[in-house]
Amino acid sequence: MNHFSAEYAALCDAQDELTLFRNEFLFPELDGREAIYFCGNSLGLQPRNTRSYIQQELDDWHKYAVEGHIEARLPWVSYHEQFAPLLAPLVGAKPLEVVAMNALTVNLHLLMVSFYKPTKERFRIICEKKAFPSDQYALESQVKLHGLDPAETIREIEPRNGSAEILHEDILAAIAEEGSRLALVMIGGVNYYSGQVFDMASITRAAHEVGAIAGFDLAHAIGNIEMKLHDWNVDFAAWCSYKYLNSGPGSVAGAFVHEKHCTNPETFRLTGWWGHNKERRFLMEPEFSPILTAEGWQMSNAPVLSMAAHRAALELYAKAGMPSLRKKSAKLTGYADALLRELLEKPSHKYLFSIITPQNRGCQLSLLFHREGRAVFDYLLQNGIIGDWREPNVIRIAPVPLYNSFTDVYKLAFALSEFPA
Ligand SMILES: Cc1ncc(COP(=O)(O)O)c(C=O)c1O
């Protein structure tokens, strides 16, 4: 059967064990019709259960007011604790190494306060070129906080010769070259622009070999690719929950601190009462005594309403399981890749765009348009397809295994094939 056909896509959907998860989500509409949504790498869709999970907390707030901290069906004082066992398998951590808290950039700052401790000899930072701007701003301000000059401190690893891919060997070579001057490697696990997956295990190993710390921004990695942060010996990581984790706009983020650091009372952390020994928290004693897990990085009590949305979303991940999601994702994005490459062989489409995402990828494909990028984006929208526009000329497409189908991918490729080239 020709794989560039609605029949072939329907057959793949019929064989897809995760197909029913699509019904667990609410899709936006365009012109009164359910949209085809490829923007889960920016903002994931709302799970059907989110509303009732938030409603439960609103009801308990109404019923119990302050007593809800203890009396709510899921008591708020310990509400955040339910997330460690749900998040740990998503990043390959021990539950004690993960915590749901704050927002992503905030967590990166808190972790850099603990793990970027420059000295006169060891102060350099390696990051990727075209890191997400918030990471660049955060790195620069951390450097300035220590009275250093960002230009002399931060080394960005660039792709070669106009490609979007940063070569792994270039990262390793830079780490070796910096050697004893290197304090920190901080890279996105998956680059937001190109969709490239970095080899976090060997980057961490290389950083440790020269005595540096390795930390990762997992905004585009969590819920997308499988990770083993504990086994890889990663020092710290942080992520947001509104992309692949479908927990709602600006919802609560998360952090990983390796066991070797979080169980060490000497690891410096900025402190607040929610990181204090739980048994003694309400004794209101003056002296801080950290919880010796990632929870020790918490400062404030938990934002229960956004965490209720997080709960609804993470339960779906627990049901589906990362290995099955990853398996489907490879097939689904592979299908998108194959259809788009077939299109690029047509004379009408040959010079329209190129796929800049390398083969080491998760579910995102980034299409670099050589002309008419914005017109294509608008055309897709008119045809009920929501992608993600990045200035000046990239459309990012993320076929998300939890709720996208092979038919969605086929419809995208078909619409593109009809684009008046
Ligand atoms: C890779 C990456 N880092 C950082 C951020 C900033 O996240 P936040 O606004 O949650 O701090 C984003 C947001 O999309 C991102 O994609």
PDBQT file of the ligand as one rigid body, heavy atoms in Angstrom, charges set to zero:
ROOT
HETATM    1  C1  LIG A 501      14.175  25.483  26.439  1.00  0.00    +0.000 C 
HETATM    2  C2  LIG A 501      13.404  26.460  27.289  1.00  0.00    +0.000 A 
HETATM    3  N1  LIG A 501      14.002  27.008  28.362  1.00  0.00    +0.000 NA
HETATM    4  C3  LIG A 501      13.363  27.912  29.131  1.00  0.00    +0.000 A 
HETATM    5  C4  LIG A 501      12.070  28.300  28.846  1.00  0.00    +0.000 A 
HETATM    6  C5  LIG A 501      11.414  29.327  29.736  1.00  0.00    +0.000 C 
HETATM    7  O1  LIG A 501      10.452  28.742  30.527  1.00  0.00    +0.000 OA
HETATM    8  P1  LIG A 501       9.702  29.468  31.725  1.00  0.00    +0.000 P 
HETATM    9  O2  LIG A 501       8.981  30.643  31.185  1.00  0.00    +0.000 OA
HETATM   10  O3  LIG A 501       8.748  28.424  32.201  1.00  0.00    +0.000 OA
HETATM   11  O4  LIG A 501      10.719  29.827  32.747  1.00  0.00    +0.000 OA
HETATM   12  C6  LIG A 501      11.413  27.738  27.751  1.00  0.00    +0.000 A 
HETATM   13  C7  LIG A 501      10.035  28.146  27.412  1.00  0.00    +0.000 C 
HETATM   14  O5  LIG A 501       9.433  27.756  26.445  1.00  0.00    +0.000 OA
HETATM   15  C8  LIG A 501      12.108  26.809  26.937  1.00  0.00    +0.000 A 
HETATM   16  O6  LIG A 501      11.532  26.266  25.850  1.00  0.00    +0.000 OA
ENDROOT
TORSDOF 0
